[in-house]
Amino acid sequence: MSANAPTSPDTSDAPTSGVCRVPSTEEQIVRLLAGTVSLTGLALGFFVSPWWYLLTVFAGLNVIQSAVTGFCPPEIVYRWINQ
C-alpha cells in the first residue's frame, strides 16, 4: 500500500445496522427521568387532579424539543452536578 493511498473515512460515530449501542450513564439517567416524570404526571392526573396531566405533556414536549434541537436541560444539570 502506498503512502498516498486514500484512507477510509472515520466511521466510529456511524450508526451500525442491526446493533444497538449501549447508552451512556448520562443518557440512561435522562431517559429514566423522562419516564419517571411522565408516569408521575399520569398517576397524579388520574388520582389527584386532571391538571397534573400537564406534567406529562411538559415531559413529552421536552423530549421532542431535545430530539429536534439537541438541547437537553437535564443533561446540563447532570454535567454541572458531576463536575
C-alpha positions as CSV (number, residue, x, y, z in Angstrom):
1,M,0.0,0.0,0.0
2,S,1.4,3.4,-0.9
3,A,1.8,6.3,1.4
4,N,-0.5,8.4,-0.8
5,A,-3.4,5.9,-0.8
6,P,-6.7,7.4,0.3
7,T,-7.8,6.4,3.7
8,S,-11.3,5.3,4.5
9,P,-13.5,7.8,6.3
10,D,-13.7,7.6,10.1
11,T,-16.8,5.6,10.8
12,S,-16.5,5.4,14.6
13,D,-19.6,7.6,15.0
14,A,-21.6,6.0,12.2
15,P,-24.7,4.1,13.2
16,T,-24.4,0.3,12.8
17,S,-27.3,-1.6,11.3
18,G,-29.0,-4.2,13.4
19,V,-26.9,-3.5,16.5
20,C,-28.0,-1.3,19.4
21,R,-25.3,0.7,21.0
22,V,-25.1,0.9,24.8
23,P,-26.3,4.3,26.0
24,S,-24.0,6.3,28.3
25,T,-24.8,6.7,32.0
26,E,-25.9,10.3,31.3
27,E,-28.3,9.1,28.6
28,Q,-29.7,6.4,30.9
29,I,-30.4,9.0,33.7
30,V,-32.1,11.4,31.3
31,R,-34.3,8.6,29.9
32,L,-35.1,7.4,33.4
33,L,-36.0,11.0,34.4
34,A,-38.3,11.5,31.4
35,G,-40.1,8.2,32.0
36,T,-40.5,8.9,35.7
37,V,-41.9,12.4,35.1
38,S,-44.3,11.0,32.5
39,L,-45.6,8.2,34.7
40,T,-45.8,10.5,37.7
41,G,-47.9,13.0,35.7
42,L,-50.2,10.2,34.6
43,A,-50.7,8.9,38.1
44,L,-51.2,12.3,39.7
45,G,-53.6,13.2,36.9
46,F,-55.6,10.0,37.5
47,F,-55.6,10.1,41.3
48,V,-55.4,13.8,42.2
49,S,-56.4,16.2,39.6
50,P,-56.6,16.2,35.8
51,W,-54.4,19.3,35.8
52,W,-51.4,17.0,36.6
53,Y,-51.6,15.7,33.0
54,L,-49.9,18.9,32.0
55,L,-46.7,17.4,33.7
56,T,-46.8,14.6,31.2
57,V,-47.4,17.0,28.3
58,F,-44.4,19.0,29.5
59,A,-42.2,15.9,29.7
60,G,-43.2,14.8,26.2
61,L,-42.6,18.3,24.7
62,N,-39.2,18.4,26.4
63,V,-38.2,15.1,24.8
64,I,-39.4,16.2,21.4
65,Q,-37.6,19.6,21.7
66,S,-34.5,17.8,22.8
67,A,-34.6,15.4,19.8
68,V,-35.0,18.3,17.4
69,T,-32.6,20.9,18.8
70,G,-30.1,18.7,20.8
71,F,-30.6,21.0,23.8
72,C,-31.5,19.0,26.9
73,P,-31.7,20.8,30.2
74,P,-31.5,17.7,32.4
75,E,-28.1,16.8,30.7
76,I,-26.8,20.3,31.5
77,V,-27.8,19.9,35.2
78,Y,-26.3,16.4,35.3
79,R,-23.0,17.6,33.9
80,W,-23.0,20.6,36.3
81,I,-23.5,18.3,39.3
82,N,-20.8,15.9,38.2
83,Q,-18.0,18.4,37.7
